[in-house]
Amino acid sequence: MPNYQSISGKVIAYEDFPVGDAAALGCYKIITLRSDDAQITRFITSPYTYFVDGFRISLGSRIAVFYDTDVPTILIYPPQYRAIVVAHENRKRNVTVDFFDTDLVDSKGRLKLIVSPSTKIILRNGQPFTQNPASHYLIVIYGATTRSIPAITNPNQIIVLCKQP
């Protein structure tokens, strides 16, 4: 099971990442991020990295990058991870990536989703997801929450990360 974590910060470099296949030239990028505590982290994006709202990265952008902490990584400095989801920071909304159980509570027991008819539920490719999003890994975009444990929110949008067969 993936274990998603995020790092937020300011983009200080964004460039092509060379891979061995000439056909993939330009398809992979590397983002260098400086967090608020001045830590440098690099993230590799691929054609499969999901960019929330399809925004374009630029130098100076403030972003949050989600990655799987269970994937083996090379021991180098600065650390380098494979980006799964990239979200532009926005004070009016929150983004989380996690597994949500049958009650739509995240794996840490911190967030519970209440899905309403106005909640947009889609697949990574933008097509509608017509089933119950419970028991899936989800990208959840939401605003205000209650101050309870778990916090409760009515998300604006849910992107279902379907398991590959």
C-alpha positions in Angstrom: 0.0 0.0 0.0 1.4 3.4 -0.9 2.1 5.9 1.9 1.7 9.4 0.6 3.5 12.3 2.2 3.9 15.9 0.9 6.5 18.6 0.8 5.6 22.2 0.2 7.8 25.0 -1.0 8.9 27.3 -3.7 10.1 26.1 -7.1 13.7 27.2 -7.6 14.4 25.1 -10.7 12.3 23.2 -13.3 14.1 21.4 -16.2 14.2 18.3 -18.4 15.2 15.1 -16.7 17.1 12.8 -19.1 16.0 9.2 -19.2 17.6 6.3 -21.2 14.9 6.2 -23.9 15.2 8.8 -26.7 11.5 8.6 -27.3 10.9 9.8 -23.7 13.1 12.9 -24.2 11.3 15.9 -22.8 8.6 13.8 -21.1 10.2 13.7 -17.7 11.0 16.9 -15.7 12.7 17.6 -12.4 11.4 20.1 -10.0 13.8 21.5 -7.4 11.9 22.8 -4.3 13.0 24.9 -1.4 10.8 24.4 1.7 10.1 27.2 4.2 12.8 25.7 6.5 15.3 26.0 3.5 15.5 22.3 2.8 16.1 21.4 -0.9 14.2 18.5 -2.4 14.0 17.3 -6.0 11.0 15.6 -7.6 10.8 13.8 -10.9 7.6 14.3 -12.8 6.5 11.9 -15.5 3.6 11.9 -18.0 1.7 10.0 -15.2 2.1 12.7 -12.5 -1.2 14.3 -11.7 -1.2 18.1 -11.7 -4.3 19.3 -9.7 -6.2 21.8 -11.9 -3.7 21.2 -14.7 -1.7 24.3 -13.7 1.7 25.0 -15.3 4.8 25.1 -13.1 7.0 28.2 -13.2 9.9 29.4 -11.2 8.8 30.9 -7.9 5.6 29.0 -7.8 4.5 27.7 -4.3 3.5 24.1 -4.7 2.9 20.9 -2.7 4.3 17.7 -4.1 2.9 14.3 -2.9 5.2 11.2 -3.2 5.1 7.6 -2.0 7.4 7.2 1.0 7.4 3.4 0.5 9.1 3.5 -2.9 12.8 2.8 -2.7 14.9 5.9 -3.5 18.6 6.5 -4.1 20.5 8.0 -1.1 21.7 11.3 -2.5 21.6 14.9 -1.5 19.4 16.7 -2.1 16.8 13.9 -1.8 15.0 12.9 -5.0 11.6 11.4 -5.2 9.1 10.5 -7.8 6.2 13.0 -7.8 2.7 11.4 -7.8 0.6 14.5 -7.4 1.5 18.2 -7.7 -0.8 21.0 -6.4 -0.4 24.7 -6.6 -0.7 26.2 -3.1 -3.9 28.1 -2.5 -5.0 29.5 0.9 -8.6 29.0 0.0 -8.4 25.2 -0.5 -6.6 22.1 0.8 -5.4 19.1 -1.1 -4.7 15.7 0.4 -3.8 12.3 -1.1 -4.6 9.2 0.9 -6.5 6.0 1.1 -10.1 6.5 2.3 -11.9 3.5 3.9 -15.5 2.4 3.5 -16.6 5.3 5.8 -14.6 7.7 3.7 -12.1 8.3 6.6 -8.4 8.7 5.6 -5.8 6.2 6.7 -4.6 8.4 9.6 -8.1 8.9 11.0 -7.8 12.7 10.5 -10.3 13.5 7.8 -13.8 12.3 7.0 -15.5 13.1 3.7 -19.2 13.8 3.4 -20.0 13.6 -0.3 -22.8 15.7 -1.6 -24.5 15.9 -5.0 -22.3 19.0 -5.7 -19.0 17.1 -5.1 -17.4 16.5 -8.5 -16.0 12.9 -8.6 -13.7 12.1 -11.5 -10.9 9.8 -12.7 -7.4 11.0 -13.4 -8.3 11.5 -17.0 -11.1 13.8 -16.2 -14.0 11.4 -16.9 -16.8 11.0 -14.4 -16.4 8.3 -11.7 -19.8 6.8 -11.3 -19.3 4.4 -8.3 -18.8 5.0 -4.6 -15.3 6.5 -4.0 -14.9 4.7 -0.7 -12.0 2.1 -0.4 -9.9 3.9 -3.0 -6.8 6.2 -3.0 -8.2 9.6 -3.6 -6.9 13.1 -4.3 -9.3 15.3 -2.3 -9.7 19.0 -2.9 -11.6 20.7 -0.1 -12.1 24.0 1.8 -13.3 24.3 5.4 -13.4 21.5 7.9 -14.9 21.0 11.3 -12.6 21.1 14.3 -13.6 17.6 15.3 -11.4 14.4 15.2 -11.6 13.4 12.5 -12.2 16.7 10.8 -15.2 16.5 8.6 -15.5 18.2 5.2 -17.7 18.3 2.1 -15.1 18.2 -0.6 -15.3 20.3 -3.8 -13.7 17.6 -5.9 -12.4 14.0 -5.6 -10.1 12.4 -8.1 -10.1 8.6 -7.8 -6.7 7.0 -8.3 -7.8 3.6 -9.6 -5.6 0.6 -9.0 -4.0 -0.6 -12.2 -5.0 -4.2 -13.1 
